[in-house]
Amino acid sequence: MNTQSAQDPRRQRIVWTLLIVLILAATAELGFRGIRRALSDTQDFAVVYTSTRAFDTGKNPYDESATRAAWLEATHSKPGDANPMDLALYPPTTYLLLSPFALLDWPRARSAWLLINLICVAVLVVTLSCYGPDKLSPWKAACAAALILGFGPIHTTIAKGQLAVVAAAILALAIVAEAGNAVVPAAILIGLAASLKPQIAAPVLLLYLVQRRWKAIAVVAGVTVGLLSIAALRLFWAGVPWVGSLLRNVRFAAEPGGVYDPSSTNPLTFQLVNVSPLLHRLTSNQAVITFTLAAIAVVICFFLWKRGQYCFDVLADPTAFAAACVLGLVLISHRYYDAVVLVFVFVWALKGTSSWRRPPGLISIAGCLVMAFPVPALLISSGHSRAPFAISQTLWDVVVIQQQSWVLLIVLVALTTALRGASGAGLNSTICRESEPPESRRVASL
């Protein structure tokens, strides 16, 4: 008869064998759904790349004729290369930061960007599993690594050549810096992430604002304004009227049928994960939609502010950071690949769920696992956009096609519940000290 001491090593070997198999399977999925598709697609990065080349040569990065000419030059006028015709929507700071890619032709630029994305995936794995405010146990670190490697938004980001993985990796490094009391480097990193992809990093600034950490805010503003000034001066000296062109492109993207139109007139609305498409399916009253979004923002900001009353560093608090990231996904127009930031939520849930019986952590883990697969896109691509059997089409669209919006709302509710607790899941005594007097908290945050 086996003793308990003999059974424990055997159980551990079984668990670690399963975790290793899971990590290998996730790595294979990354290669199949991410790297393999990136070798033949990367269409989104092609748009950013051509705009960057136009910017670098003193042309209008938001003008179609200028980007077309830059594309022909980068591809040596090869007819086999598809011409990226999507609208350029990023700020000039993005093109300034990516300007080194303008020195490369398209094949080399695509390979370099793929390599950078893979390095950033490794950065996410290492920083979130081994560093930060609170280290994970070995088996939890293995689970986090498997989720990151097998996460669908990361695969889509790599395949399309998007910027979300790079921005998320920069935010992960900012968390590590903040946890080590390196406030200025953390703020610089957040400023760089905001300059590269604003809709990913902007919600994190809430964590500085709720605690009125003006020094950190000034550093972020200095980085973003400085980069924007350099980019604007570059275009001004070249005589490029870029502001009107950018606003025109944004208007085209948001008008009926545009890629960021949340109404049913947009055939690609299933790719949007924010809540606006779901609300547009439920009601056509724009006032109700606006009020609902504003109410969500006010409620979450209130609980983040309450958290900051006893937590002198909410940026390094996993629960607050996760809530800010999900709030950004819910309110701002995002496509599926931007859900990369949910890796922060998954890691927070693992850190805070020691007994696996805390509902907020379990709900967050379940939500991240659901978001790991682009179910609406898979259904529509396989010809299942129409409701089956006797199910009404409206119910199918609201519940199934917009399921990712529901998942984000549910995860946001779970995070809000965790924020309400004085010792919520993921609370770290080195970061949040409820009993610490306000004066000492204020000194510690300077």
C-alpha positions in Angstrom: 0.0 0.0 0.0 1.4 3.4 -1.0 2.1 5.9 1.7 1.1 9.6 1.4 4.7 10.6 0.9 5.1 8.2 -2.0 1.9 9.4 -3.6 2.8 13.1 -3.5 5.9 12.9 -5.8 3.9 10.7 -8.2 1.1 13.2 -8.3 3.5 16.1 -8.9 5.1 14.2 -11.8 1.7 13.7 -13.3 0.8 17.4 -12.9 4.1 18.6 -14.4 3.9 16.2 -17.3 0.4 17.5 -18.1 1.7 21.1 -17.8 4.6 20.4 -20.1 2.3 18.8 -22.7 0.0 21.9 -22.4 2.9 24.3 -22.9 4.1 22.3 -25.9 0.6 22.3 -27.4 0.3 26.0 -26.9 3.6 26.6 -28.5 2.6 24.5 -31.5 -0.7 26.6 -31.8 1.4 29.8 -31.7 3.4 28.5 -34.6 0.4 27.3 -36.6 -2.0 30.2 -36.0 0.5 33.0 -35.5 3.9 32.5 -37.1 2.6 30.4 -40.1 0.0 33.0 -41.0 2.4 35.9 -40.5 4.7 34.6 -43.2 1.9 35.1 -45.8 -0.3 37.8 -44.2 0.9 40.7 -42.0 -1.5 42.9 -43.9 -2.1 45.3 -40.9 1.6 45.9 -40.4 1.9 46.6 -44.2 -0.4 49.5 -43.7 1.6 50.8 -40.8 4.9 50.2 -42.6 3.9 52.1 -45.8 2.7 55.0 -43.6 6.0 54.9 -41.8 8.0 55.0 -45.1 5.9 58.0 -46.2 6.5 59.7 -42.9 10.2 59.1 -43.1 10.4 60.6 -46.6 8.4 63.7 -45.7 5.2 62.6 -47.4 1.7 62.5 -45.9 1.4 59.2 -44.0 -2.4 59.5 -44.1 -2.7 60.0 -47.9 -3.5 57.1 -50.1 -1.4 58.2 -53.0 1.7 58.7 -50.8 1.4 55.3 -49.1 0.8 53.6 -52.4 4.0 55.1 -53.8 5.9 54.1 -50.6 4.6 50.5 -51.0 5.7 50.2 -54.6 9.1 51.4 -53.6 9.4 49.0 -50.7 8.3 46.0 -52.7 10.3 47.0 -55.8 7.1 47.2 -57.8 6.5 43.5 -57.6 2.9 42.8 -58.9 2.6 39.7 -56.7 2.5 41.8 -53.5 -0.9 42.9 -52.4 -1.3 46.7 -52.0 -2.4 47.6 -48.5 -5.4 49.9 -48.9 -6.7 50.2 -45.3 -6.9 53.6 -43.7 -3.9 54.9 -41.7 -5.3 55.6 -38.2 -2.3 55.7 -35.9 -0.9 59.0 -34.5 2.4 60.3 -35.9 4.2 59.1 -32.8 3.7 55.6 -34.0 5.4 56.2 -37.3 8.2 58.1 -35.5 8.9 55.1 -33.2 8.8 52.7 -36.1 10.9 54.9 -38.4 13.9 52.4 -38.4 11.7 50.0 -40.3 11.6 52.5 -43.2 15.2 51.7 -43.8 14.3 48.1 -44.8 12.4 46.8 -47.8 9.2 45.0 -47.2 10.4 41.4 -46.9 13.1 42.3 -44.4 10.8 44.6 -42.5 8.1 41.9 -42.2 10.7 39.4 -40.9 12.1 41.9 -38.4 8.6 42.7 -37.1 7.8 39.0 -36.7 11.0 38.5 -34.7 10.2 41.5 -32.5 6.7 40.1 -31.8 8.1 36.8 -30.8 10.6 38.5 -28.5 7.7 40.4 -26.9 5.8 37.2 -26.3 8.8 35.9 -24.5 9.0 39.1 -22.5 5.3 38.6 -21.4 6.0 35.1 -20.4 9.1 35.9 -18.3 7.8 39.2 -16.7 4.3 38.0 -15.8 5.4 34.6 -14.5 8.7 35.4 -12.8 8.7 39.1 -11.9 6.2 41.8 -10.9 4.6 42.6 -7.5 4.1 39.0 -6.5 5.8 36.0 -8.0 3.8 33.0 -9.1 4.4 29.5 -7.8 6.1 27.2 -10.3 2.9 25.4 -11.4 1.0 28.7 -11.7 3.9 30.1 -13.7 3.6 27.2 -16.1 -0.1 27.8 -16.4 0.5 31.5 -17.2 3.1 30.6 -19.8 0.7 28.1 -21.5 -2.1 30.7 -21.6 0.2 33.4 -23.1 1.6 31.0 -25.7 -1.8 29.7 -26.6 -3.8 32.9 -26.4 -5.8 33.6 -29.6 -5.4 37.5 -29.5 -1.7 37.0 -29.5 -1.9 34.7 -32.5 -4.0 37.1 -34.4 -1.7 40.0 -33.5 1.3 38.2 -34.8 -0.5 36.9 -37.9 -1.8 40.4 -38.9 1.4 42.2 -37.8 -0.5 44.3 -35.3 1.1 46.4 -32.5 -0.8 45.0 -29.5 1.8 42.4 -28.3 4.6 45.0 -28.4 2.5 47.5 -26.4 1.5 44.9 -23.9 5.1 43.8 -23.4 6.1 47.4 -22.7 3.3 47.6 -20.1 4.6 44.4 -18.5 8.0 45.9 -18.2 6.4 49.0 -16.7 4.8 46.9 -14.0 8.1 45.3 -13.2 9.7 48.7 -12.9 6.9 50.1 -10.8 7.1 47.1 -8.5 10.8 47.8 -8.0 10.0 51.5 -7.0 11.5 52.7 -10.3 8.7 55.3 -10.9 10.3 57.3 -13.6 11.3 54.4 -15.8 7.9 52.9 -15.4 6.3 56.2 -16.5 8.6 56.5 -19.5 7.6 53.0 -20.6 3.9 53.8 -20.3 4.6 56.9 -22.3 6.2 54.9 -25.0 3.4 52.4 -25.1 0.8 55.2 -25.3 2.8 56.7 -28.2 2.9 53.4 -30.0 -0.7 52.3 -29.5 -2.7 54.8 -27.5 -5.9 52.7 -27.0 -3.9 50.0 -25.2 -2.0 52.1 -22.8 -4.3 55.1 -22.2 -6.6 53.3 -19.7 -3.5 52.6 -17.5 -3.1 56.3 -17.0 -6.3 56.1 -14.8 -4.2 54.5 -12.2 -2.0 57.5 -11.9 -4.9 59.9 -12.1 -6.9 58.3 -9.3 -4.0 58.8 -6.9 -2.9 62.2 -8.3 0.6 61.1 -8.9 1.6 64.2 -10.8 5.2 63.4 -11.1 4.5 60.2 -13.0 1.8 61.9 -15.0 4.3 64.6 -16.0 6.8 62.1 -17.1 4.2 60.3 -19.3 3.0 63.6 -20.7 6.6 64.6 -21.4 7.3 61.5 -23.3 4.2 61.5 -25.4 4.1 65.3 -26.0 7.9 65.3 -26.8 7.5 62.5 -29.4 4.4 64.1 -30.9 6.2 67.4 -31.2 9.1 65.8 -33.0 6.8 64.0 -35.4 4.7 67.1 -36.0 7.8 69.2 -36.6 9.0 66.6 -39.1 5.7 66.8 -41.1 5.5 70.6 -40.7 8.9 71.2 -42.2 7.9 68.9 -45.1 4.7 71.0 -45.6 2.4 68.0 -44.9 -1.2 68.9 -43.9 -1.5 65.7 -41.8 -4.1 66.8 -39.2 -7.0 67.1 -41.6 -6.0 63.8 -43.3 -5.9 61.9 -40.0 -9.3 63.3 -38.9 -10.8 62.4 -42.3 -9.5 58.8 -42.0 -10.9 58.5 -38.4 -14.3 59.8 -39.7 -14.3 57.3 -42.5 -13.5 54.4 -40.1 -16.3 55.4 -37.7 -19.0 56.2 -40.2 -21.7 53.6 -41.2 -20.0 50.6 -42.8 -16.5 51.7 -41.5 -14.2 49.2 -39.7 -15.0 50.8 -36.3 -18.7 51.4 -36.9 -20.4 49.5 -34.0 -23.8 49.2 -35.7 -25.0 46.4 -37.9 -24.1 48.3 -41.0 -20.5 47.3 -40.4 -20.1 43.7 -41.9 -17.0 43.3 -39.6 -18.7 44.3 -36.4 -18.2 40.7 -35.0 -14.5 41.6 -34.8 -15.1 44.3 -32.3 -14.8 43.2 -28.7 -15.9 46.4 -27.0 -19.4 46.8 -25.6 -20.7 49.4 -28.1 -21.6 46.7 -30.8 -23.5 44.7 -28.3 -25.5 47.8 -27.1 -26.3 48.7 -30.7 -27.8 45.3 -31.2 -29.9 45.8 -28.1 -31.1 49.3 -28.8 -30.9 52.0 -31.5 -31.2 54.8 -29.0 -27.8 56.6 -29.0 -28.6 58.4 -25.8 -29.1 55.1 -23.9 -25.8 53.7 -25.3 -23.9 56.8 -24.3 -25.4 56.9 -20.8 -24.6 53.2 -20.3 -21.0 53.6 -21.3 -20.6 56.7 -19.1 -22.1 54.8 -16.2 -19.7 51.9 -16.6 -16.8 54.3 -16.7 -17.9 56.3 -13.6 -18.5 53.1 -11.5 -15.1 51.5 -12.3 -13.3 54.8 -11.8 -15.0 55.2 -8.4 -13.8 51.8 -7.2 -10.3 52.4 -8.6 -10.3 55.7 -6.6 -11.4 53.9 -3.5 -8.7 51.3 -4.0 -6.2 54.1 -4.2 -7.1 55.4 -0.8 -5.3 52.6 1.0 -3.2 51.2 -1.9 -0.3 53.6 -2.4 0.7 52.1 -5.7 -2.3 50.9 -7.8 -0.2 50.6 -10.9 1.7 47.7 -9.3 -1.6 46.3 -7.8 -2.6 43.4 -10.1 -6.3 43.8 -9.5 -6.4 47.6 -10.2 -4.2 47.1 -13.3 -6.4 44.3 -14.6 -9.5 46.4 -14.1 -8.1 49.4 -15.9 -7.1 47.2 -18.9 -10.6 45.5 -19.1 -12.3 48.9 -18.8 -10.3 50.1 -21.8 -11.4 47.1 -23.8 -15.1 47.7 -22.8 -15.2 51.4 -23.6 -12.8 52.0 -26.5 -13.2 50.6 -30.0 -11.1 47.5 -30.1 -10.7 44.5 -32.3 -10.0 40.9 -31.2 -6.2 41.3 -31.2 -6.3 44.1 -28.7 -7.6 41.6 -26.1 -3.9 40.7 -25.6 -4.1 42.7 -22.4 -6.3 40.0 -20.9 -3.0 38.1 -20.1 -2.7 40.5 -17.2 -6.1 39.5 -16.0 -5.3 35.8 -16.2 -2.1 36.2 -14.2 -3.9 38.4 -11.6 -6.5 35.6 -11.2 -3.8 33.0 -10.7 -2.1 35.1 -8.1 -5.2 35.7 -6.2 -6.9 32.3 -6.4 -4.9 30.2 -4.0 -7.8 27.9 -3.1 -9.7 28.1 -6.4 -12.9 29.0 -4.5 -12.9 32.7 -4.9 -15.6 33.7 -7.5 -13.9 36.8 -9.0 -10.7 34.9 -9.7 -12.5 31.9 -11.1 -14.8 34.0 -13.3 -11.8 36.0 -14.6 -9.9 32.8 -15.5 -13.0 31.4 -17.3 -13.5 34.6 -19.2 -9.8 34.6 -20.4 -10.1 31.0 -21.5 -13.2 31.8 -23.5 -11.5 34.8 -25.1 -8.6 32.6 -26.0 -10.5 31.4 -29.1 -12.1 33.7 -31.7 -15.4 31.8 -31.7 -17.5 34.5 -33.5 -14.9 34.8 -36.3 -14.6 31.0 -36.6 -18.4 30.7 -36.8 -18.8 33.3 -39.5 -15.8 32.1 -41.5 -17.3 28.6 -41.5 -20.7 29.8 -42.8 -22.6 29.9 -39.5 -23.5 33.6 -39.3 -27.2 32.7 -39.6 -29.0 31.3 -36.6 -29.6 27.6 -36.6 -32.9 25.8 -36.1 -35.6 27.7 -34.4 -33.3 30.3 -32.7 -34.1 33.8 -33.7 -31.5 35.7 -35.6 -31.6 38.6 -33.1 -30.9 36.2 -30.2 -28.1 34.5 -32.1 -26.4 37.9 -32.9 -26.7 39.2 -29.4 -25.7 36.1 -27.4 -23.4 34.2 -29.8 -21.9 36.7 -32.3 -21.3 39.3 -29.6 -20.3 36.8 -27.0 -16.9 38.5 -26.5 -18.6 41.7 -25.4 -20.5 39.8 -22.8 -17.4 38.0 -21.6 -15.6 41.3 -21.1 -18.6 42.7 -19.1 -18.7 39.7 -16.9 -14.9 39.9 -16.2 -15.3 43.6 -15.5 -18.0 42.9 -12.9 -15.8 40.2 -11.3 -12.8 42.7 -11.1 -15.1 45.3 -9.7 -16.2 42.9 -7.0 -12.5 42.2 -6.2 -11.8 46.0 -6.1 -14.5 46.4 -3.5 -12.9 44.2 -1.0 -10.5 45.7 1.5 -8.3 42.6 1.0 -9.4 41.7 -2.5 -7.9 38.9 -4.5 -4.3 39.6 -5.5 -3.7 42.1 -2.7 0.0 42.4 -1.9 0.9 43.7 1.6 4.0 45.4 0.1 1.8 47.4 -2.2 -1.5 47.9 -0.4 -1.5 48.8 3.3 -5.0 49.5 4.5 -3.8 50.4 8.0 -1.1 52.8 6.8 -1.8 56.4 7.6 -2.5 58.8 4.7 0.6 60.8 5.4 3.0 57.8 5.1 1.2 56.7 1.9 1.6 60.1 0.4 5.3 60.1 1.2 5.7 56.6 -0.2 4.1 57.5 -3.5 6.5 60.5 -4.1 
